[in-house]
């Protein structure tokens, strides 16, 4: 007879990995849209200095995404 606690744990781990993968996709999508908006703003005359807070936010999102992706990869 299989141990029900191990089965529950396996299910929880699988669900957690799925959530982490979904979060990575969401963060990457937002980061891409933010980069597109920054590029459009620059093309329309905004300066790098004016957009620095958005660029910093994109960098922070990219770092978070990389960390989350590494965690997912480390826990297949």
C-alpha positions as CSV (number, residue, x, y, z in Angstrom):
1,X,0.0,0.0,0.0
2,X,1.4,3.4,-1.0
3,X,2.1,5.9,1.7
4,X,-0.6,8.6,1.3
5,X,1.6,11.3,2.8
6,X,4.2,10.8,0.1
7,X,1.4,11.0,-2.5
8,X,0.2,14.3,-1.0
9,X,3.7,15.6,-0.9
10,X,4.4,14.7,-4.6
11,X,1.1,16.5,-5.6
12,X,2.1,19.6,-3.6
13,X,5.5,19.7,-5.2
14,X,4.1,19.3,-8.7
15,X,1.5,22.1,-8.0
16,X,4.2,24.4,-6.7
17,X,6.5,23.8,-9.7
18,X,3.5,24.5,-12.0
19,X,2.8,27.8,-10.2
20,X,6.5,28.8,-10.3
21,X,6.6,28.1,-14.0
22,X,3.5,30.2,-14.5
23,X,4.9,33.0,-12.5
24,X,8.1,33.0,-14.6
25,X,6.0,33.2,-17.8
26,X,4.0,36.1,-16.4
27,X,7.1,38.0,-15.2
28,X,8.8,37.5,-18.6
29,X,5.7,38.7,-20.4
30,X,5.4,41.8,-18.3
31,X,9.1,42.5,-18.7
32,X,8.8,42.2,-22.5
33,X,5.9,44.6,-22.6
34,X,7.7,47.0,-20.4
35,X,10.8,46.9,-22.7
36,X,8.5,47.5,-25.7
37,X,7.0,50.5,-23.9
38,X,10.4,51.9,-23.0
39,X,11.6,51.5,-26.6
40,X,8.4,53.3,-27.9
41,X,8.9,56.1,-25.4
42,X,12.5,56.6,-26.4
43,X,11.4,56.6,-30.1
44,X,9.0,59.3,-29.2
45,X,11.5,61.6,-27.6
46,X,11.7,60.4,-24.0
47,X,15.2,60.3,-22.5
48,X,17.0,57.5,-20.8
49,X,17.0,59.6,-17.6
50,X,13.3,60.1,-17.7
51,X,12.8,56.4,-18.2
52,X,15.4,55.2,-15.7
53,X,12.7,54.2,-13.1
54,X,11.1,52.0,-15.7
55,X,14.4,50.5,-16.8
56,X,15.2,49.8,-13.2
57,X,11.9,48.0,-12.8
58,X,12.6,45.9,-15.9
59,X,16.0,45.0,-14.5
60,X,14.4,44.0,-11.2
61,X,11.8,41.9,-13.0
62,X,14.5,40.2,-15.1
63,X,16.5,39.3,-11.9
64,X,13.4,37.9,-10.3
65,X,12.5,35.9,-13.3
66,X,16.1,34.5,-13.5
67,X,16.0,33.5,-9.8
68,X,12.6,31.9,-10.2
69,X,13.6,30.0,-13.3
70,X,16.7,28.8,-11.5
71,X,14.6,27.6,-8.6
72,X,12.2,25.7,-11.0
73,X,15.2,24.1,-12.8
74,X,16.8,23.1,-9.5
75,X,13.6,21.3,-8.4
76,X,12.3,19.3,-11.3
